[in-house]
Every structure is written in structure tokens, then in C-alpha cells.
Amino acid sequence: MTQPLNRRVLANAIRFLAMDAVQQANSGHPGAPMGMADIAQVLWRDHLKHNPGNPLWADRDRFVLSNGHGSMLLYALLHLTGYPLSIDDIKRFRQLGAHTAGHPELDRHLGIETTTGPLGQGIANAVGMALAERLLAAQFNRPGFSVVDHHTYAFLGDGCLMEGVSHEACSLAGTLKLNKLIAFYDDNGISIDGEVHGWFTDDTPKRFESYGWLVIANVDGHDPVAIERAIQHAKSSDRPTLICCKTVIGFGAPNKQGTEATHGAALGVEEVAAARKHLDWPHAPFEIPEAIRAGWDGRDAGAQFENKWNELFTAYAKQFPELASEFTRRMSGELPINFQSVLDTYIAKTVEAAATVATRQASQAALNGIGPSVPELLGGSADLTGSNNTNRKDSKSITGTDASGNYLHYGVREFGMAAVMNGLALHGGFIPYGGTFLVFSDYARNALRMSALMKQRVIYVFTHDSIGLGEDGPTHQPVEHVASLRIIPNMQVWRPCDTVETAIAWGESIKHASGPSSLILSRQALAFQTRTTQQVADIRRGGYVLVDSQGAPELILIATGSEVALVVEAAKQLAASGQSVRVVSMPNVSVFAAQDAAYREQVLPSKVERRVVVEAGVGEAWYRYVGTKGAVIGMDTFGASAPAKDLFKQFGFTVENVVRVAEQVLAS
């Protein structure tokens, strides 16, 4: 084993890369990397199973820096151990176009699994990763062939623990007994505002013990022997582990260590020079001596890790060829080869059935119809399974003692659910979906944003989509939520109007590998809409002509979801009075907007300026489609507590009101 003095010198390489990069950028957070360098040195050199030569190796350990503001810690580790992150990248820390952003979300090719900016979400992502490992091991491992056998390690700080999402996710991790999850708490007592004892006096060890975690408290975070002992203990546990490490923020900066001055700003030229003297580091900025580089280089060891696993997997494939092929497919993110045919068959059956049901029920039917053909689909709900209809006929609950299931009861933890699903997707091998009421998407909002920012295939099932929720009243009636989801870049938002649109929305969401999808579903039954084969195909394009006029249209009615049936009936009345009216269903606004100009012009001819959009939500964004000569029938207030039929009448979502507004538009 390397001697403690040499360990400190190795850790100091992290410290000075962090100090120098932050100083050069005049921006960043040097304190956490300096304080956690000794912990990182022990973990990365003696325990982390990874291969810098192949960052995508399936059975690598996962490492998550939940206190992601300390990103220079990760960049230093990746650079020193041999990942393709150069010293020039380090020098360009926080500069435009550099691989070394202030808060790196994801770059697997560089070894960045996920390193969240919003505090608390990293540890929640790590819970999802550890859960993925547990489930894949249950599905694919066989006696003598542990092809899935790795740990998830997370670094986190006081800020992560103060954020509520850490409570949600870590509580769930304890219940599920995710023993391959090991978290290191950087207990330095400092946050941006100073010493945290003025606003954070939780007994963190007792809190995690109550969750069912193993807690190793009062570990000296600057003592490699103590850190080593704690990791060994954690790896033998049958529960997730929190290692509470007492550290000094900004360790090595003689005049600023232990204070908030090291947290979020460059130390200053004089203090960096003083740290060099204090830690006996005579090297120039960004200079790492070859002996220290050799001590950090993890490429040979990483190749050995992967080669050993490849030998195991080769033998596994000979004995279990179908399992090996399926594991490879799932970890690559490719869908089953027969998925499209299964989907097409199900859509055809849905067209034939012509059922009038709530789209939440249509969603459950779609899951039953196509879900079994996609074994990586992992479902769940935040305590609303019976309302969200997210369970399937073949759903089996995952528990702390049985990991063979495909459905997770997240409890009343909307934010935690969304962040854990991000971790599941980031790990690979799963397409997670989870449900709650649409109005509670607010609770999960930042994790939804991270799904989109990291372009992860996560499916959100949001039911009870409007004032149609009824008697529960305005606290439960979403008004602004659909519009707010639509403005998130990379988020696909589907609001289907019947069983066929719902089936296609599910199929497109499963196929959408470059970002998340939100399915916006109704509580109330919605009428089935008759379509031609071409119209069914055009649903995938986000918007299409559902009902056309006999001649050139004078007016176009546009709607989504439950309001489509409303405008279809209004169009019939207008047509009966001699008006030429087209009805456009637009279940996905962003997909429609991405179509070629010719198709968009075909659906919404620019010369037809009389247009009315009807949607039971805020309508400002729809004016892009109605211009100055059209109108939007939407919500500009909160709802009320009453039966749905009374609410729709009160707020103008009736055939009579649509006809009245349409006639006004035509007359203008």
C-alpha cells in the first residue's frame, strides 16, 4: 500500500489543479475539491472499478459528484487517471466551448456519469443508478456469472442534504436496501453564507440511520487509513452506506481554509502561492510531475478490470446466449427488433376497437398492449397507481427483498421519483416511466428540466390534465402546467385526444431516445375520433388535419386533448350553417413545429388567417398559430371546485361558445 505521505502528495495534485484552474478562470469553487481530495485519492486509486480507456464499459462503477459545484475535483480525477481530458481542457475551465463547464451534467465519453448543478439531485440520480444495478443483476446474473456487479459512489455536501429531494431519494434507497450505494458526506460545516450551524443542525447520522442506511460517522476525511477502513466496511454492508467525513474546506490554503472564502471564488494569487508553500508544492501552475502522473494513471488497471469482465461475459454468452444478447441490446439503448411491428399491430387494434375512454385508461391499455415487448420499461407512480393507471397486467412490485419486479412504488415523492428515474436512464438498461397528477409536475420541475438538459429517455405520465379534474378544486386543477412543460427545450409533450393518439404517443415516447417525454392524460372519458389510415400515420407528425372542409377552409379550429371532440362538434354546427371549417388536432406542438415547411403549410395554410385554438389551459403560447385575426379559448384564471361539466361551461369550453367565438373571428 502507498505510504500516507505519498498519498498526500497525490491528493495535492487534485488541489493544485483545482486552485490553478479556478484562479485562471477567476470563477469556480476550489474549496470542495481541496477538502475532498484525500477521500477521492483513496476511492479512485484503490476502489473505483473503471477503465479510462473505455468510459462506456457496462460493468464499471458509477461515480456521481452530487456537490457538482466542486467540478474541478472530477476534472482533475479524470485528467490524472487517463481519461481523454487534456491539461488544455483544464486550463480552459469554465470557458465557452470547453469540456470543463462549471457544472458538468453529462459526458460519458469523458467519464462524467452525471454531475448535477442543482444540489441534491446527484445523490438522487445515484439512487437510480444503484437501483438499476440491483435490478439488472436480478434479471441477468446466473450462478457463477455475476456479469452485473458494480457499486455506485456519490460525493455530497451540506447543500445536498438540505435540499428536500435528498430526503425523498435516500429514504427510498434505504427501504429498497440498495447496498451497492456508498455516499461520502463532505462534512465541512461551511456553505456560501458561512458556518452552517446557524441554519443546519440536523443530526445527519441519525437521519440516515432512520432511513435504514449503514452510517459510518466521524471519519477523518484527511486520513487515508480511516477512509480506507470506512470504504471496506461499506462494501461489506447489506444496506446503503453514508460515510460522514470530517473535512476542512479549502484544505491547504493557510489563510482561508475552513471558511466560506474558499467556497465559491478564486483564492487569489497570493493565497495560491501561500498554499504552494504550505503544502510543499514547488511546481508551476498546471504542472504535474511525471512521477505523480504515474501514481495516478489508471489505464492499465482499468484495462485489466474490463478484460477480466470480458472473459466472464464471453463464457456467459456461450452458456446463456439469449441473455447475453439481450443484455448487450439493452445497454446499447436499442429497442427490441420487433417493437415497431408490435406497436403497429396494437394501433390497428385500437383503431378497430373505437373505444371512448379517459386517456389515462387508454394509456394503461397501451402499456398492456406494447409494454411486455419492451422489457426495459420500468414503471412506477408517486402513490397514485390507481389514478395514473401506470400499472400493467404483468406489473410486479419491486421491494427491498425482491428485485425481480418491473414496477416501483415511489411513495409521495414526486421530485425524488423524477430524479431517480433520471439515474435509471443514465445508468443504462432501462426506460423508466413514472406517474403523478399533472399539477404535481411542479414538485418535480427541476428534475424534469435535468432530464431534458441531459437528453435522457424518461417518460412522465401526467394525468388529471385540466379543470376536468372537477371537485378537488383549483389546487389540483392544472392551468399553466401544459404550457410550462412545452417551453422546456428537448421535452416532448403529448396531449392525446383519444385512444389512437394515446397509443401513438406512447410509441413515439418509447422511441424518442434523445430526450424525455410527457404524456398529458385526462381523467374524463374522451370520444373516439374516426380517421383514415393516412391521418393515423400523420399523428406522429405532431399535428394533422382531423376533419377537413368540403372546399377551401375559411376557418381552422385547433385543439388538443379533451378539447378536440369539442371543436369537432363545433365544426359540424358551423358547417351546417354554411361555413367551411377545418379541424386540426395537435397532440404535440414541438413535433409539429419541427416538420418541414411544406407539411406545416399543408395543415395550416398561411392564407387562412381566421383560426381559433381551444385548450383548457393558459393560451398565450398559442397566439403563434392564430396571429392577429384569430382567437384563443383558454384559461386566464385558476379553476374552481365543482363537477367537470359545470366547470367547462363556466370557463367557456362548450360547443356553443366555440361556435360563438368562431363566428366572431369569421366576421372580423
Salt bridges, closest charged atoms under 4 A:
ASP20 OD2 - ARG276 NH2 2.85
ASP38 OD1 - ARG8 NE 3.22
ASP38 OD2 - ARG15 NH2 2.56
ASP38 OD2 - HIS222 ND1 2.88
ASP46 OD2 - ARG7 NH2 2.52
ASP59 OD2 - LYS49 NZ 2.86
ASP59 OD1 - HIS150 ND1 2.73
GLU113 OE2 - ARG60 NE 2.56
GLU133 OE2 - LYS180 NZ 3.04
ASP149 OD1 - LYS180 NZ 2.76
ASP187 OD2 - LYS246 NZ 2.81
GLU195 OE1 - HIS197 NE2 2.86
ASP203 OD2 - LYS206 NZ 3.92
GLU228 OE1 - HIS47 NE2 2.85
ASP238 OD1 - ARG239 NE 3.71
GLU287 OE2 - HIS283 ND1 3.97
ASP297 OD2 - ARG299 NH2 2.60
GLU326 OE2 - ARG329 NH2 2.77
ASP344 OD1 - ARG540 NH2 3.61
GLU376 OE2 - ARG329 NH1 2.84
ASP394 OD2 - ARG392 NH2 2.76
ASP402 OD2 - LYS396 NZ 3.26
ASP442 OD2 - HIS481 NE2 2.90
ASP465 OD2 - ARG495 NE 3.01
GLU480 OE1 - HIS481 ND1 3.55
ASP498 OD2 - ARG531 NH1 2.88
GLU501 OE2 - ARG531 NH2 3.64
GLU508 OE2 - LYS511 NZ 2.90
GLU508 OE2 - ARG540 NE 3.43
ASP548 OD1 - ARG582 NE 2.84
GLU563 OE1 - ARG495 NH1 2.56
GLU569 OE2 - LYS572 NZ 3.28
ASP596 OD2 - ARG541 NH2 3.17
GLU609 OE1 - LYS629 NZ 3.16
GLU615 OE2 - ARG486 NH2 2.78
GLU615 OE2 - ARG495 NH1 3.59
ASP646 OD1 - LYS645 NZ 3.27
